[in-house]
Amino acid sequence: MQILACPVCKGDLELKVDEEKGEEIVKGSLYCSKCNHSYPVVDTIPNLLPPEQQT
């Protein structure tokens, strides 16, 4: 988490965990309060594409 930053504004990201398996985050999201964008974590992989590029 220390090396991750919002791809839009470079702000800090807050992790919300919906599902964990051991020490891995299986499902959740990363939220930037600075620009109000949320990035999904699905199958342990964070999708850090800017919101206009997410499908």
WOKATA-V145495 format. One line per field, one symbol per residue. ss: DSSP state (H for helix, E for strand, L for the rest). phi: phi as a letter, one per 30 degrees, with the letter a starting at -180 (. if undefined). Layout:
ss->???
phi->???
//
This chain:
ss->LLLLLLLLLLLLLEEEEEEEELLEEEEEEEEELLLLEEEEEELLEELLLLHHHLL
phi->.dcdbdddciddccccccbbbiccddblacccddcicbbdcbhicdccdeedcdb
//
